[in-house]
Amino acid sequence: MATCPPHEHIVNHPDVPYPHKTWDVPNTDLMKLLELSERLPLDGEITPVMALKIIRMHERFYELTAENFELLKDELKAKIRCYGFGAVLEEFEVRDALSNVFATKLESCTAFA
């Protein structure tokens, strides 16, 4: 199983390689995975790669910071379910999480105004 290094490892040991291998998936492979997942009859649910597409296609995607992605991750990870064939979540939950992140960005901007 592949895994990403936890934030603590990166902060505390930036020069030490994480002992577990992480995936390096080319964009073409992600697109193939997206194509295959779109064939599944999910009835309002989406796969993680479909959620990534929604996030990346958002008109304000390029405004997202690493901190914003952490907020998205924290909000969505509790909403993911696994049915044995893979993970899914509700499409509206991804859109709601994005709206919440951008609302937080707006609040922090207006707080300084």
N, C-alpha and C positions, 0 to 999 in steps of 0.2 A: 504494500500500500504506500502510495506517495503522500507526502505531507509538506506543508509549508512551515518554516521555522516560526515559533511564536515570537511575538513582538519583543518580549523580554530577552530572548536569546540574541536578537539582532541588536538591541540596545546595549546589553551587558557584555556581549562577546562578538563584536562586529567582524573581527578577523578570524574567528574560529568557524570552520565549515560545520553546518548543521549535519548531524550524523544520519539523517534520513534524506533520501533522494526526493527532490521536488520534480514535478512534471514540467517539461518544456514543450508545450503543445503548439505547433505551428498554426497560424491563422487558417490555413487551408483545412487542417484537421478539425478545427472548431467549426468551420463552415459546414463540413460534412456531417458533423455531429448535430448541428442545428437543422440541417436538411432532414436527417433521419428522425429527429425528435418531432419535427413538425408533422410527420406522418402518423404519430400516435393519437388515438382518440382520447384526449385528456379532459374534455368537457369543462373548460374554464381554468384548468390547472396547467401549469407550464413546468418545463424542466429547467434546471439551473442555467444551461446554455441559452435557453429562450429568455430567461430573466436577464442575462448578460446582454442579449441583443436589445431588449427594451431599454436597459440603462444606457447602452452605447448609442442608441438612436434618439435619445432624448435631446431636445433642442439646446439644452443647457449643459450637456454632458461635459464639455470642456471647462466648465467652471468648477467641477468637482475636485476637491483636494483629497489627500490621503486621509485626513480626518473625516471628511464627508463619507468616504468609502467605509471607514470604520463604523460610522453611524448606520449606514445602510446594512452592513454585515450584521451588526448587533440587533437591528430591528428585524431582519429577515431570518436569521438563523433559528429563532424559536418557532417560526412558521413553516419550516420545511418538514415534509413528511416523507417517509420511505415506505413504499409498498412492495419491496422485494425486487422489482425490476429497475428501480432507481428512485432518485429523489424528485419530488414535485412540490410546488407551492401554488397558491392562487395568484392569477395574473393581477388582480386588483391590489393585492398586498404589495407587489413590487411598485406599482404606480403610486400607491399611498405612501410607501416608504420614501420614494423619490420626492413626492410633494412635501413630506415632512422635513426632509433634508434641505430643500430649497427654501422652505418657510423659515427654518432655523438660520440659514444664511442671510435671509432678508432681515430677520430680527436682529442679528448681530451687526448688520450694516447700519440699520436705523438707530441702534443703541449708541453709535458713535457720532451720529449726526446732530 
